[in-house]
């Protein structure tokens, strides 16, 4: 497969998960980071779940990705934040 080829066909719905400490404003922070690339994130596309111990939050945002470059930019934003411990 050519390096420029993608396993995804764009546009496509794509879930992005970010995990961080359960601190006030973490879900909004993740929405801001993703929204800076893709535009406003509708609340119905966001799922927030606490960890079993309640110390961490998982925020899953499903976007309509337009390109591989857009996905890469979203992940760069998420991983550059000190509040985001993991991004999947």
Order of alpha helices (4+ residues) and beta strands (2+ residues): beta-alpha-beta-beta-alpha-beta
